[in-house]
Amino acid sequence: MGNWLPGRAAQTKIADHRTIHYVLDQEDRYSADVGSKGQLVLPVFRDQGDGNKLVGIIEYVTLEPKESYVEDFEQIHNLLKDEGLNSTYMGKTIKVEYDDDLIKFTLPLSAKLTDLHKEVKKRFLKLKPQNLCFEYKDTEGNRLPISSDEDLHACMAESSSRGEKFIRMRIMLNA
């Protein structure tokens, strides 16, 4: 396998994956190295007391790309915890706009709608979670609501399929 994706995981200290939805740029030399295989890479850390120290990278390769590697990541992550090691989760950068403010955070790909509400509430203290409604633009430019776990997962999957680095959402308040 090539070393582009593991190298990026080592630099960013964030797990990453190559699924059936993730299409690398034609100019990217790594796409020729990998071919049609799927891939999950995890940076592995040991807590040194004053912070995490990178001690290695785990690269998990499948003959066929999967729809998602979230379950594989969680299994490996749990095995690492049993050995006193850890890894960062796979996630998406979320940018949320409300009035004239913009906040940014990362959500795991396995996040639920309640997780989105919690992260937003931490940053917009005056908002009440029960009054929040989120929306995003789909590939056709339509604004779609995110009102369930399924909506959130569809939004994340669509973003991944387009190779986007982040998801931009807007908050609408329910009356």
C-alpha positions in Angstrom: 0.0 0.0 0.0 1.1 3.6 -0.5 1.9 5.8 2.5 -0.3 8.9 1.8 -3.3 8.1 4.0 -1.3 6.7 6.9 1.1 9.7 6.6 -1.9 12.1 6.8 -3.2 10.3 9.9 0.2 10.6 11.5 0.3 14.4 10.8 -3.3 15.3 11.7 -3.5 12.7 14.5 -7.0 11.8 13.3 -8.2 8.4 12.1 -9.2 8.3 8.4 -10.6 5.8 5.9 -11.2 5.1 2.2 -14.7 3.7 1.6 -16.7 3.1 -1.5 -17.9 6.7 -1.1 -14.4 8.2 -0.9 -13.0 9.0 -4.4 -9.5 10.3 -4.5 -8.6 13.0 -7.0 -7.3 11.8 -10.3 -4.1 13.8 -9.8 -3.5 12.0 -6.5 -0.6 9.6 -6.8 -2.0 7.5 -4.0 -5.1 6.4 -5.9 -2.8 4.4 -8.2 -1.1 2.8 -5.2 -4.3 1.6 -3.6 -6.4 0.5 -6.6 -9.9 -0.6 -5.5 -9.0 -1.7 -2.0 -10.6 -0.2 1.1 -8.5 1.2 4.0 -8.8 2.4 7.6 -5.8 4.1 9.3 -5.6 4.9 13.0 -2.9 6.8 14.8 -2.0 5.1 18.1 -1.2 7.0 21.2 0.1 6.4 24.7 -0.8 8.8 27.4 2.5 10.2 28.8 0.9 12.3 31.6 1.7 15.5 29.8 -0.3 14.5 26.7 -0.5 11.8 24.1 2.6 10.6 22.3 2.2 9.0 18.9 3.6 5.5 19.1 2.4 4.1 15.7 -0.1 3.8 13.0 -2.5 0.9 12.4 -3.4 0.3 8.7 -6.3 -2.0 8.1 -6.8 -2.9 4.4 -9.8 -4.7 2.9 -9.9 -6.3 -0.6 -13.1 -4.3 -1.3 -13.9 -0.9 0.0 -16.7 -1.0 2.6 -19.7 1.3 3.0 -18.2 2.4 6.4 -15.4 1.5 8.7 -16.9 3.0 11.8 -17.6 -0.5 13.4 -14.1 -1.6 12.6 -12.7 1.6 14.1 -14.7 1.1 17.3 -13.5 -2.5 17.6 -9.8 -1.6 17.2 -10.2 1.4 19.4 -11.6 -0.8 22.2 -8.8 -3.3 21.8 -6.3 -0.4 22.1 -8.0 0.9 25.3 -7.6 -2.6 26.8 -3.8 -2.3 26.3 -3.6 1.3 27.7 -3.4 2.9 24.3 -5.9 5.1 22.4 -6.7 6.6 19.1 -8.7 9.5 17.8 -12.1 8.9 16.4 -13.1 9.2 12.8 -15.2 12.2 12.3 -16.4 15.1 10.3 -15.7 18.8 10.8 -19.1 20.5 11.3 -19.5 24.2 10.8 -22.8 25.6 12.2 -24.1 29.1 11.5 -26.5 30.9 13.7 -27.3 34.6 13.2 -23.9 36.1 12.4 -21.9 33.5 14.3 -20.1 30.5 13.0 -18.8 27.6 15.2 -16.7 24.6 14.3 -16.3 21.2 15.9 -15.7 17.6 15.0 -18.4 14.9 15.4 -17.8 11.2 15.1 -19.2 9.5 12.0 -21.3 7.4 14.4 -22.8 10.5 16.2 -26.4 10.8 17.0 -28.6 13.9 16.7 -28.4 14.4 20.5 -24.5 14.6 20.1 -25.0 17.4 17.5 -27.3 19.2 19.9 -24.8 18.9 22.8 -21.9 20.2 20.8 -24.0 23.2 19.6 -25.4 23.9 23.1 -21.8 24.0 24.5 -21.0 26.8 22.2 -24.3 28.7 21.9 -25.2 28.8 25.6 -28.4 30.9 25.1 -30.0 28.3 22.8 -32.4 25.6 24.2 -31.9 22.2 22.5 -35.6 21.5 22.1 -35.9 24.7 20.0 -33.1 23.8 17.6 -33.7 22.6 14.0 -30.7 22.0 11.7 -30.5 22.1 8.0 -27.9 21.6 5.3 -27.6 21.8 1.5 -27.6 18.5 -0.4 -25.8 17.8 -3.7 -28.6 19.5 -5.7 -28.5 22.6 -3.5 -31.8 21.8 -1.7 -31.9 22.8 2.0 -32.8 19.6 4.0 -33.7 19.4 7.7 -31.7 17.2 10.1 -34.4 16.0 12.5 -33.3 12.4 13.2 -30.2 10.2 13.5 -30.9 8.9 10.0 -30.9 12.4 8.6 -27.6 13.2 10.3 -26.0 9.9 9.0 -27.3 10.6 5.5 -25.8 14.1 5.6 -22.4 12.8 6.7 -22.5 10.0 4.1 -23.3 12.5 1.3 -20.6 14.8 2.5 -18.1 11.9 2.5 -19.2 10.8 -1.0 -18.4 14.2 -2.3 -15.0 14.2 -0.6 -15.9 17.3 1.4 -13.7 18.3 4.3 -16.5 19.7 6.4 -20.3 20.0 6.6 -21.9 23.4 6.8 -25.2 23.6 8.7 -27.6 26.3 9.7 -29.7 26.5 12.9 -33.3 27.4 12.6 -35.4 27.9 15.7 -38.7 26.1 16.1 -41.6 28.4 17.0 
